[in-house]
Amino acid sequence: MIEVKNLTKSFEDKTVLNDISATFEQGKTNLIIGASGSGKSVMLKNIVGLFKPDSGEILYNGRDFINANRDLKTEIRREIGMLFQGGALFDSMNVEQNVKFPLDVLTTMPEDEKLDRVNTVLKRVKLENTNKRMPSEISGGMQKRVGIARAIVNSSKYLFCDEPNSGLDPQTSIKIDQLLAEITDEYQITTVVVTHDMNSVMEIGEYIVFIGNTKKLWEGNSDDIMHSGVQELDDFVFANKMMRKFRSLS
Ligand SMILES: Nc1ncnc2c1ncn2[C@@H]1O[C@H](COP(=O)(O)OP(=O)(O)OP(=O)(O)O)[C@@H](O)[C@H]1O
C-alpha cells in the first residue's frame, strides 16, 4: 500500500498540487487521471522521489519515504518498478539485456539466476524466445511488454506506469491494460498508472484519483465515475462522442 498524505508541490510561485491525499492499495490497479497539464506526472514524480514535495508524506507500507535515511530509501527504491512513457527501452541493447538491466544494477545475483528470472518474466508477458531481438525489430506493443517485464523483473512490490498506452492502437492498448491488471493481481503489486485514456479508466480503474485545478476533485472506481456529479470530471469523461452517446443511452 502507498499512502499519499497532504501532498503539495509548487514550482517557483506556481502551485501544481495542493494538499492531495490518496491511498493506493496492494493488488489493485490504481489510476491517476486528469486533463493535460493537471499535474499527473508531477504527482507520480513526487511519489517515486524524482521531485521533493513542499509538504506532505509518502508512505510505502507505512515507511516514510521522504524522510527516510539513505539505506531505507535504497531499500524502497529496489522495490519499485517503472514503466516509462514511450517504453523507453535502451535501443542498443537486445530484449534480454534490457530486461536484465535492473538485476545488473540493483542485485548481486549470479548470471544464471538472472537469466532464469529474465526468462520467467518474458514468458509471463508472452515474449519467450525474443531474447536476442533488438527493440527496433519488434512492434510497439511488444516493446511495451518488454518494458513491463523489465519493470517487474526484480520482483517489484510497487509498479508505476506513465501513460502506458501512448502510441498504441486501441486493441493493443486494451491488451497492455489487461496485462498490467493481471500482473498486479497475480503478484499482488501496488500499481499506479497515470493516464488520460478513458478506455483504460473503464477497463482497469479499480481506484481512481481525478486531479484538476491543483486539487483532488474526485476519487472512486470505474463503476461510479459516470455519476460523480463533478463538472470537471464529467467534462473529462464525456469528452468523446462515444462516451456521450453511452450516457444518453444509460
Ligand atoms: N520541472 C518543472 N518545472 C516547472 N514546472 C513544471 C515542471 N514539471 C512540470 N511542471 C508544470 O507542472 C504542470 C503539470 O505538469 P504535468 O506534466 O504533471 O501534467 P500532466 O497532467 O502529466 O500532463 P500531460 O497529460 O499533458 O502529460 C504543468 O504546468 C507543467 O508546466
The ligand as an SDF file (V2000), in Angstrom:
LIG
                    3D

 31 33  0  0  0  0  0  0  0  0999 V2000
   10.2610   20.6530  -13.6180 N   0  0  0  0  0  0  0  0  0  0  0  0
    9.2570   21.5270  -13.7170 C   0  0  0  0  0  0  0  0  0  0  0  0
    9.4620   22.8460  -13.5090 N   0  0  0  0  0  0  0  0  0  0  0  0
    8.4520   23.7420  -13.6060 C   0  0  0  0  0  0  0  0  0  0  0  0
    7.1760   23.4100  -13.9140 N   0  0  0  0  0  0  0  0  0  0  0  0
    6.9100   22.1120  -14.1330 C   0  0  0  0  0  0  0  0  0  0  0  0
    7.9280   21.1020  -14.0450 C   0  0  0  0  0  0  0  0  0  0  0  0
    7.3530   19.8910  -14.3100 N   0  0  0  0  0  0  0  0  0  0  0  0
    6.0460   20.1370  -14.5530 C   0  0  0  0  0  0  0  0  0  0  0  0
    5.7800   21.4580  -14.4380 N   0  0  0  0  0  0  0  0  0  0  0  0
    4.4640   22.0820  -14.6250 C   0  0  0  0  0  0  0  0  0  0  0  0
    3.5150   21.4020  -13.8500 O   0  0  0  0  0  0  0  0  0  0  0  0
    2.2560   21.3570  -14.5230 C   0  0  0  0  0  0  0  0  0  0  0  0
    1.7350   19.9250  -14.5700 C   0  0  0  0  0  0  0  0  0  0  0  0
    2.5440   19.1610  -15.4440 O   0  0  0  0  0  0  0  0  0  0  0  0
    2.4060   17.5840  -15.6160 P   0  0  0  0  0  0  0  0  0  0  0  0
    3.4710   17.1650  -16.5840 O   0  0  0  0  0  0  0  0  0  0  0  0
    2.3840   16.9240  -14.3060 O   0  0  0  0  0  0  0  0  0  0  0  0
    0.9770   17.4660  -16.2740 O   0  0  0  0  0  0  0  0  0  0  0  0
    0.2190   16.1430  -16.7430 P   0  0  0  0  0  0  0  0  0  0  0  0
   -1.0990   16.1400  -16.0650 O   0  0  0  0  0  0  0  0  0  0  0  0
    1.0870   14.9520  -16.5410 O   0  0  0  0  0  0  0  0  0  0  0  0
    0.0220   16.4640  -18.2900 O   0  0  0  0  0  0  0  0  0  0  0  0
    0.0450   15.5140  -19.6170 P   0  0  0  0  0  0  0  0  0  0  0  0
   -1.1990   14.6740  -19.5350 O   0  0  0  0  0  0  0  0  0  0  0  0
   -0.0370   16.5120  -20.7300 O   0  0  0  0  0  0  0  0  0  0  0  0
    1.3090   14.7180  -19.5750 O   0  0  0  0  0  0  0  0  0  0  0  0
    2.4770   21.9800  -15.8940 C   0  0  0  0  0  0  0  0  0  0  0  0
    2.0020   23.3060  -15.8600 O   0  0  0  0  0  0  0  0  0  0  0  0
    3.9750   21.9510  -16.0520 C   0  0  0  0  0  0  0  0  0  0  0  0
    4.4190   23.0270  -16.8400 O   0  0  0  0  0  0  0  0  0  0  0  0
  1  2  1  0
  2  3  1  0
  2  7  2  0
  3  4  2  0
  4  5  1  0
  5  6  2  0
  6  7  1  0
  6 10  1  0
  7  8  1  0
  8  9  2  0
  9 10  1  0
 10 11  1  0
 11 12  1  0
 11 30  1  0
 12 13  1  0
 13 14  1  0
 13 28  1  0
 14 15  1  0
 15 16  1  0
 16 17  2  0
 16 18  1  0
 16 19  1  0
 19 20  1  0
 20 21  2  0
 20 22  1  0
 20 23  1  0
 23 24  1  0
 24 25  2  0
 24 26  1  0
 24 27  1  0
 28 29  1  0
 28 30  1  0
 30 31  1  0
M  END
$$$$
